[in-house]
Amino acid sequence: MKTTFLFTLTLVLALGLFSCSSKETKNKSGNEAKEQTKEASSEDATKRAMAQVDESLLAIIKTMEEDNAATYRQFECAVKQNPEKIMLWYDKAVSIHKASNDFYAYVQTFKDDYARNEGNVAILKGKINEYREFMIEITGFSPALDEKLRQTFSTANDVNDEGEPISWEDAMFNEIPKYACVTLLTKLQNDIRYCEGRSIRYLLSQTDALNY
């Protein structure tokens, strides 16, 4: 989705702003008070940028939820017309809807807890892995969708700026400021709705492919 890419890019740029601002401040010489003032100003600007990204992601999520609801209504109409042949796909779509709602709600709870210095990162990682594998299994037979789900909900280890190995947990929560982490969690919720929609549209297309 083009909009998802654009706001992901905006998020990356905002995070880059934080990184560059911090390095620039450290390299400047002069009065320590002025240094601190400049650093605080840079951080405030980054916080505002992240808040704007967060608001934009929430707006995209709302649009995707409306689109997904329309697809579910299509499924409901199709199953009424031909329940014998559509029911298998409809049941899968309903399962995706429930799993996505449950995972989305969990991420929201975690986000609220994390803002209060709470939240279990290990459980979050497990939930991401669980959702990814469930979605791959229930959609099945779509290499492109399979790859998208694996990339979007990957919890594999990464490397830092120095090229050193870093865990998913550290990359997600320890290498960037807390307010940026909250926005990344909103991005995760965005990914849930996007992949939910892509998956149920794929299932609906399978009913057409089979002449149902």
Buried (B, 14 or more C-beta within 10 A) or exposed (E): BEBBEEBBEBBEEBBEBBEEBBEEBEEEEEEEEEBEEBBEEBBEBBBEBBBBBBEBBEEBBEEBBEBBEEBBEBBEEBBEEEEEBBEBBBBBBBEBBEBBBEBBEBBEEBBEEBBEEEBEBEEBBEBBEEBBEBBBEBBEEBEEBBEBBBEBBEBEEBEEEEEEEBBBBBBBBEBBBEBBBBBBBBBBBBBBBBBBBBBBBBBBEBBEEEEB
